Amino acid sequence: MTAALWPASAYDRDQLPERVLQFGSGMLLRALCAAAVDTANRAGARAGRTVVVQSTAEGAHRTHALNAQDGLYTLVERGLSGGAPLERVGLIGAISRALAADSQWNVVRDVAARPEIQVIVSNVSEAGVRIDAPFPGRLTEAIRAHTGCATCVRRPDGARP
């Protein structure tokens, strides 16, 4: 799967800025967050693209796979609609690139500091939040880079506490 498979009628992926920094590259975040950004883009909202960060070395294969596929992946949704079985299969294109926190932390921090980034999402498994894991400190550093404040974070309205 490569960008050559992306339908021109969907939206112009290359013209959208990176606006979401997503810590976690697993199925849950790809099925929820990246798919929601993709849906918004298809509706014309220009929600942007998502930079995915793989937080643990154990998941490095996902970083390589997403980049090899130009950030594209297939989402299969199964459930019920009005009591009838439903299955939807779609190509999701909201991911611009995947980064590995262990080997590309400086790039991750630089992305977090960019003013275009509007949302930082984190969903890391227990492997990433162990007491001896570097992730909690890295997430704090990324938020500080984003807010420009070494000792505080901003409230949702943008003001500092």
Residue, then its C-alpha position, 0 to 999 in steps of 0.5 A: m500500500t502506498a500513496a499511489l492508492w490514495p483516491a484523488s477524490a478524497y482530499d489532498r493529503d499533501q496540502l494539509p498541515e500536521r496538526v495532531l501529535q499522537f503518542g501511540s501507534g496501536m489499533l485503538l488510536r488509529a481506529l479512533c483518533a486518526a480515523a476521526v481526523d480522516t473523516a473530518n478531512r473528507a468532510g472538508a474541515r481541513a483537520g490536518r494530518t497526524v504525526v504518530v509517535q511509537s513510544t516503546a521499542e517493542g512497537a517499532h515494527r508499526t513505525h516502519a510499517l506505517n512509513a512504508q505505507d505512506g501512513l495509509y492503512t485499512l480500517v475495518e468496522r463491524g457492528l450493528s446498524g438498526g439491528a442489522p449487521l454492518e461492515r465498512v472497509g475504508l482507506i485512512g489517510a490522516i497519518s503523515r508519518a510515524l516516528a520512534a520515540d527512542s531513536q527520533w526524540n529530537v524530531v518528536r520534540d520539534v514537532a511538539a513545539r510547532p505552532e500548527i500542532q493543535v492537539i496532543v493525544s496519548n494512549v500508551s499501554e502499561a509497557g510505556v508507563r512503567i516507573d522505569a519507562p522514559f515515556p512519562g518524562r518524554l510526554t511532559e517534555a513534549i507538552r512543555a515544548h508545545t506550550g513554551c513554558a518550562t514550569c507550566v501547561r496551558r488551560p484549554d482556553g490557552a491561558r496559563p494557570 
